[in-house]
């Protein structure tokens, strides 16, 4: 028995490590100094400055633009130089695989290791892990929070969610979704309060730090600019058929302020005014943008491996001129990349068909709390960033979607267990004898004692 347990443990470790090993191969092949994402430079600068003099300021990075979680992680491994981000991201991805397999086991999925294989076959997740970006660490803390939540470690779940928010400010309102689940499960008010405190502890601490240092109680100065550029600006770009960069520059020229804090506040104010003036138009346009949440995620991997030219402006062309024009612009005659995209699209459609099957099975098996919680979680990452949606916003929930796909495809024991319970009840009604009936007197005696 111990040998079987050890063997299973070693296999689980192997499967959990596999996505990380593939990521290292991709990073080395694509290089660890040039990345197809503009945000990477800011994270690297902040990580190096934190390691040098514990300063969260860096040339070219606006004050309080980035939240502290990911740069602090990079600081811990600054001695590894260009490989510091891999020392952070690779264990985080393996942690996602490990926790995801444990969650799959809770749903009695027969082959939970297939989750690790799906992570390997997820080009978006692999690409984001192979560059210095915060998505993978954010996703790790998110799934850790969910894992602790389903194991009734409520305060720890809140702390993990708090750490996730400090990696990506997108998670600032995510605690409301978790709180709704706790209320649905009729948890004690004190436990719910402890979760809310834990989930907001680190963001609140960072906001207090900014107030003490700069006199401004802000969590991030990105929020105002995101509202103006990526919601109001994206809508106006589509409405007036103006390239997004041009529209962004026009809106930026209207901003006034002596520092980044005033400019961010002015951007938020202008963005809200534009959205209110175009409220119904924005609501009618929003579903068009929501489609991009489902974008295939192979193209970033092709860019990372230098298999495509990485033509910029593709997303803008997609939004204004459609899929065909964007496809031609991006690949620019790369036949091999186009074939790889076609093969991946077939696999991509199969995975989403399995996800739909999983959703249907959840409903048929009457797992309504899980269904509602999962729906709210997906909706959060789908609806909140409307205006700037692309495949990256889907990545935090992809491990959970993969679990759902496996649940939809694998021979889960849940239906069998439900059938067995029904048979036990029927036998009891008919006066039948079974193990549960035989054990009941022992339980009664123990209770009386």
HELIX and SHEET records of a PDB file:
HELIX    1   1 UNK A    2  UNK A   30  1                                  29    
HELIX    2   2 UNK A   40  UNK A   53  1                                  14    
HELIX    3   3 UNK A   68  UNK A   76  1                                   9    
HELIX    4   4 UNK A   78  UNK A   83  5                                   6    
HELIX    5   5 UNK A   84  UNK A  106  1                                  23    
HELIX    6   6 UNK A  114  UNK A  120  1                                   7    
HELIX    7   7 UNK A  123  UNK A  129  1                                   7    
HELIX    8   8 UNK A  135  UNK A  150  1                                  16    
HELIX    9   9 UNK A  154  UNK A  165  1                                  12    
HELIX   10  10 UNK A  169  UNK A  173  5                                   5    
HELIX   11  11 UNK A  175  UNK A  184  1                                  10    
HELIX   12  12 UNK A  189  UNK A  214  1                                  26    
HELIX   13  13 UNK A  222  UNK A  225  1                                   4    
HELIX   14  14 UNK A  226  UNK A  233  3                                   8    
HELIX   15  15 UNK A  234  UNK A  240  1                                   7    
HELIX   16  16 UNK A  244  UNK A  252  1                                   9    
HELIX   17  17 UNK A  260  UNK A  277  1                                  18    
HELIX   18  18 UNK A  279  UNK A  290  1                                  12    
HELIX   19  19 UNK A  291  UNK A  294  5                                   4    
HELIX   20  20 UNK A  299  UNK A  304  1                                   6    
HELIX   21  21 UNK A  314  UNK A  321  1                                   8    
HELIX   22  22 UNK A  323  UNK A  331  1                                   9    
HELIX   23  23 UNK A  335  UNK A  364  1                                  30    
HELIX   24  24 UNK A  368  UNK A  383  1                                  16    
HELIX   25  25 UNK A  391  UNK A  394  5                                   4    
HELIX   26  26 UNK A  395  UNK A  409  1                                  15    
HELIX   27  27 UNK A  414  UNK A  430  1                                  17    
HELIX   28  28 UNK A  435  UNK A  448  1                                  14    
END                                                                             
